[in-house]
Amino acid sequence: MMDYGKANRLDGKAALVTGAARGIGAAIAEAYAQAGAAVLVTDVLEDAGRGTAETIRKGGGKAEFLKHDVTDERQWEGAVAEAVRKFGRLDAVVNNAGIEKMARITECSVEDFRRVQEVNVVGVFLGLKHGIRAMAPGGACGKGGSVVNLSSVAGLLGMAGLGAYCASKGAVRLLTKSAAVECAQMNLGVRVNSIHPGVIWTKMAEQFLDHVVAEKLVPDRATAEGAFKTMTPMGRFGEPSDIAAAALFLASDAAKYVTGAELVVDGGYSAI
């Protein structure tokens, strides 16, 4: 019989969380540490990333920081190796790092479009590639594990002014499913799932709302906030902890039969 209290814990496990300097990534790193995991916090933002790791340690958790550009394959190899070296194992990889560019398709430069795909899609691909290699039989750890990819409701629905972002998050959705099927059919012991947040109150969300105003889709910030709250059945924005709780479930043994799933955490936004 499953011990449900322990099933939702990550005691003795180790995780690598990208884009964990702030916002959703930081919340996931803190949630994993509170649940008992050792966490390698990675980001290109060094000061903020070190701050996240320090916050975790002050709270009694175990965490280290590594500067990490997710678009660089060598840095991915180094990040996975560092997690194994620091903690002796790797049980979960969270591909959270991502960027957003708001522009109408007719106004979006090809350079901006490519940059969004590079970070949001190639970064996830590399995390899958090297995370699975490490956790699969014969890898540096070889005990199986979980990969959690951050997609978005923008990977499920079309949104004006977010063509590049929607394209990238839609790609993450199906890349997740492909990897999940591959790992399951090859008996690699690695589960792969995606999370699809709605508007979560972070710095990126604030910038997104400012872009909505700048694109003249609404007259001002208050109108933008009100519009998205109105379109969300629960009537409010989400919090980083809402996504962290979902990521914790997917990395835990409570989700041992969950793979290839898309967990939507959006207050009902995409249900309408």
N, C-alpha and C positions, 0 to 999 in steps of 0.2 A: 504493500500500500504506500502511495506517495506521501511523504512528509511535506505538506504544503508550505509550512514555514521555512524549511530548508530549501525547498525547490526554488523559491524566489530569491535566494541568496547567491552570492558569487564568491563565497569564502574559498581562499586558496587559489583563486584563478587570477589571470592577468589579462589586461585589455590595452589596446592601442586606440586612442580616440583622436581623430584629426580635427583641425579647426576648433580646438578645445580652449582657446585663449579666452573666449567670452561667449555670451549668448547660449544657444542650445548646446553647443559642444562642451562648454564649461559645466553646464547643468548635468549632462550625461556623465562626464568624468567624475563629478562629485557624487552622483547617484551610485555609480559603480563602486567607488571607494567606500561609501557608506554601507554598501551591501557586502563588503569584504574583499573586493578585488584590488590588486595592485594596478595602477594605471599609468601608462605612458601618455602624457599630454603632448600633442604635437600641434604646431602652428607656425606660420611665418612671422607672427607678432610675438617677438621674444619677450618683452617686458610683461605683457598681459598673460602670456602663456606660463611664464615662471610664476606669476602671481596666482594663477589657478592651481598650479602644483603646490605652492606654498600654503594656500588656503586649505587644500585637502590635508596636507601634513599637519597643519595646526589643529585640524579637526580630528586628528588621530588616525587618518588614513595614510596609505602608502602611494606616493606619486613622484614621478620624475618628469622633467620637461626636455623636449628635443625640438630644435628648429627644423622645420620639415616643409618643403615645397612639394605638394602632392602631384605636381605635373612632371616631376623628375624621377625617373625609374631608379636611378642609383640611390637617391635619397630614400625611396621606399625600401629598397633592399637594406639600407643602413638602419632605417627605423625599425623594421621587423627584427633585424639582428640585435639592435639595442634593447628592444623589449625582452627578447629571450635572454640576453646577457644580464640585464638588470634583475629580471624576475625569475629566470629559469624556465619560463614557459610562456605560451601565448594561447589564450582561449577565446578571445573576442577581438574583432576589428570593427570599429565604427567609422564609416566613411561619411563624415559630417561636413568637411571643408567644402565651401561653395561660394560662388559670387553671383551677383545679380546685375543685369544691365537692362534698364528700361528704355526702350526706344521703339517707335513704330518701325515695322519691317522696311518701309520705304526710306527710313532715315537711319537705320542701323548700319554701321560700317561693317565690312566683312572682317576687319581686325577685331572689333568688339565681339561679333558673333563667334569667331574662332576662339577667342580668349575664354568666353563662357563655356564653350564645349570642352576646351582643354582642362579647365579646372574641374568643372562639374561632372564631366563624363570620363575623360582620360584619367583623372585623379581617382575616380571610383574603380575604373577598370584595373588600374595598377594596384589599388588596395585589395581588390579581389584576387588578382593574380598572385601577389606575394603573401597575402594572408592565407589563402588556401594552400599554397605551396608549403608554408610553415606548419599549418595545423593538420594537413592530410597525412596519412600513413607514409612513412619514409621522410617526412619533413623534419625541420629543426625541433619540432615538438611532437607531432604525429599522434596527438590524442583527440583530434577533432575539435570542433568549436563552432562559433557563430560569427557571421558577418552581417552587420546591420548597415544598410545604405539609406541615407537621407535623401528622399525624393521630395515631393511637394504635391499639394492639390493642383499646382500648376503643371504637374506631370499627368494629371487626369483630365483637366479641363483647359480649354483655350481661354486666354486672357489678353485683352487688348494691351499693346505696348510691351508685352513680355514674350515675344516670339522666340528670342534666343534662349531665355530661361525655360520656357515651356518645352522647347525642343530638347534641352539638356536633361530636364527632369523626367520627361517621357522616356528618354533613352535609359536613364537610371532604372526606371520601373521595369523595362523589359530585359535589360542586362541582368538585373537581379533575378528574374524568373529563369533566364537561361542558365545562369550560374547555379541556381538552386537545383534545377533538374539535372544538370551535369554532375554536381556533387553527389546527389542522391543516387543516381543510376550507377555511378562508379564506386558507391559505398565508401566515400571519403570521410564520412562522419562530420561534415561541415554543413551547417544550415545557413541559408542566405535569405534575408527578408528585407523589405523596404518599409520606411515610415513616410507618411505623406501629411506633413503639418499644414494647417491652414495659416491664418495670420497669427503669428506668435509674437508677443510684445518684446522685441529685441531691437538693437540698433539698426539691423538690416530692415526690420519692419518699418521703423520710423523713416528710414531713407526711402523705402518703397512708397510710403504714403506721400512723402515730399515730392517724389517723381510724378506721382499721379497728379498732383497739383501743378507741377512744372509743365506737364504735357497738356494742361488745360482740360483735363477730363472732368475736373471738379473745380470750383472757384477757390477753395481754401482748405487748410489742413483739417479743421473741425468737420467740414462736410465730408472729407475723405474718410475720416474715422467713423463718422456716423453712418456712411453708406455701407462700409464693410461690416459694421456691427449689425446693421439692419439685414444684410444678406446672410448673416450667420444666425441660424435658429436659436442658438443659446444666447445670442445678443451681446457677446463680449469677445475680446481677443483671448487667445490662449497664453499660457505662461511656459517658459522653458522647462519647468518641472513637469508639465504635462507630457512633453516629448521624452524627457528623461525617463519617466515612469514606463513609457512604452518600450524604450530602448532597453531598459533593465529587464523587462519581461522577455523580450526576444533573445537576450543573451543568456537567460537563466534556464535551468532544467525544467521550469514550468512550461517552457515552450519547446520541449524536446521533440514534439511531433509537428512543429510548425516550420515550414520552409516554402519559399516561393510566394509568401503572402505579402499583401500590401495592407499595412495597418494605417488607416486614415484617422488622424487626430485633428479635427478641424471644427469642432463644435456644431457639426451638421451642415457646414457650408456646401459640401459637394453632394449632399443628399437631396437637395431641392430639385 
